[in-house]
Amino acid sequence: MKKRLKGNVRDAALQLLMDIEEGGSYSNLALNNVIQTYELNEKDRRLLTQLVYGTLQMRDALDYRMSPYVRGKLSGWVRQLLRLSVYQLDYLTRIPDRAIVYEAVEIAKRRGHQGIVRTVNGILRSYLRSGGAPFEAIEDPLERLATETSHPLWMIEAWVNQYGFEAAEGIAFANNTVPERTARINRTQTTDEEVLEELTDFGYAVEKHPYVDVAILLAEGSFASSFAFRDGRLSIQDASSMLAVDALEVEEHMTVLDLCAAPGGKTTYIAESMNNTGKVYAHDIHAHKISKIEEQATRLHLTNIEASELDGVDVKEQYEPSTFDRILIDAPCSGLGVIRRKPEIKYTKSEEDVVALSHLQFKLVKESIPLLKVGGTLVYSTCTMDQRENEEVVTRVLAQFPNMRLKKTYAHEQLDLEEEMIQLLPNEWESDGFFIAAFVKEE
């Protein structure tokens, strides 16, 4: 039985923001936990989600906007309360300004002393009276873009260097939008037509995805609440992740390695694509995540998956050479392509992380290549846009392994792309930022 929420939606949003920034919680998991635990109507769920994600996405912009009125150091929860309030004042249109200020002051009364109440009230009333600091006052265009879109400067500089200013600007603004709701149809259990008809009958506004054959789009709401999801006929997954599996071009009765498999979205799609035949060996370095893969396989009625803990750099000790028809390495990465889903990534990743991860990524591919059969396909993918983790890793692989060459795949066909390496940018494809490179092993 669900509990009743203590306080109101803004109290809950404030606590979640503190848990994420100070406690290291993941935004999506923390938010889902509150929604699952407490009795919230649909309107409150939508508002809570918007407040948490919006305030997180625009954190640095909000700090800049209210900076003229902040004197001295603010305690963590007070700054979060002000961010939450300024976000509503600047970005939400349906809530009256006086109601936003009133709610902030009431929360300050419940949480703090009279001095804090005066500070919160004074800053917000000054903000309403005189407005926030203008982004136009920032002269340097990269710094202005970083501040206005709330990204660290190093991230903006990297994208400008790699893609040019216009593309970097598009990526940065796209990162602060709501991602598409996509799901994958489990064709071992149903047909596309049956699922679409059932969801429509239950009031879901759904349609086929424009470029991924097995995917469907939802206009509003959640696939997770549908009978189709609960019964194992749907999986929630971004279209870009599905394309990484499409690039494998698996066939029935193959033996496939999924090296960095948790939580199992790609693993189960591989298993479905082989029509529940053959064998998928799914591994992850984190033992506690193996159960997630197994739970998904059970829900989807898949019996051709064997999941276990394994550090990918030790994979050669586990298997004989030339064991696998296909290998998927969806490598650990900076995750900069999923900022829309996890805004806190912007503030927790560093340029040093990117460099360190690129070395790990190359090592995972290097250790896996001997396990691939001649004529087999290895797909390397990441959910990031940084070329040091993507194109540069591929270049190292091609230089060190002359028997590995890039190939075009079914993923290229679906996207109608000629480039051998696929780089999806969130502003261009309405998907997560994602990279896919498929290699074929020659004699």
C-alpha positions, 0 to 999 in steps of 0.5 A: 500500500502506498504512503501519503506524501509528507508536505506537498509536491514542492517539498518532495521535489526539494528533497529529491534535488538534495538527494541527487546533488548531495547524496549521489542518487540517480535522478531517474531512480530517485524519482521513480522510487518516490512515484512508486512509494507515495500516493500521487495523482497524475497531475502531481506526478507530472509536476514532480517530474517537471520540477526535478528534471527541469531544476536539475537540467537548468541548475547553472543557468538558475544560479547565474540568473539569481546571482545578483541577489545572493549575498554570502554563502547559502546552505545546500537546501536553501540554494536548492529551494531558490533554484526550484523557485526560480525555475518555476518563475522562468520556465513554467507559465501556469503557476502564478508568481505569487503562488511560487513565492508563497510556497517557497516561503512556507517551505522555508518556515518549515525547514529553517529559522526566521532569518532564512525565511527573510532571505528566501522571501527577499531574494525572490521578491527582488528577482520578481521586481528586477529580473534575473541576470541576462545571458546576453551580458556574457561576452564569450560565446562558448561561456554564454552557451555553457551558462544558458544551457547549464553545461560545464564549459569543457563539455561545450568546448569539446563539442565545438572542437569536434562538431562545430559551434552550430552542432554543439549549440543544438546538442546543448539545447536538445539535452534540456528537452524531454526525451521520446518515450519508446518501446520495443515489441517482443515479436516472440510473444506478439505482433506489431499490429496486436500491440498497437491495437491493444494499446490504442484500445486502452487509450494510449496514443501510440504509433510506429517509430519512423526509422526503427522497425521494432520500435513504437512511440508513445505521446504521453504517459508510461509504457510501464503501466500497460498490460503489454509491458507487464506481460512481456510483450514490450520493453522500454528502450531508446531507439538508439539502443535498438539500433546497436543490436540491429547492427549485429544482424544476428540469425537464429541459433547463433552464439552471441556474447554481450560483454557489458550487458546490464541491465539487459535491454540489448541482451533481451533484444538479441535473444528476441532477434534470434527468436529465442534460439541459440545462446546469448552469454551476458556478462557484467562486472557488477554482480548485483546487476545480473539479477536485472538481466535475469528478471528481464529475461523472465518477464519476456519469456526468454530462455536462451540467455545465460547471465553471470558476473565477469570483468570484461577485460578478463573475457579471454580467460572465460572462453576459447578463441573463435567461440562467438558468431557475434559480439556486442560491446556496449562499453562503459562510457561518459554517458553524455548522450543520455543527459536528457534522462540523467541531467546530473551527468553534466555535473559529475563527469569530467574530461579526465573521465572521458580520457580514462574511459577511452583506454578501458573501451579499447581494452575491452574490444582488444580482449574480445576480438580473438573470441570472434569467429572469422566472418563474425561481427563485433559491434562497439557502441557507446551512449556518448558523443565524445569522439575520444570515446568513439571514433578514436577508439575505432581508429586504434582498433583498425590500426592494431588489428588489420583483420578487422574492418568496418562494415555497413549493417541493417542499422545503416539501412534503417537510418539511410546512412552512408557513413561507416561509423554511426553517430547519433546526435540528440538534436538531429535524431530525437534519440539519445546521443549514441555511437555504433561501429560494426566490425567484420573479422577477416582471415 
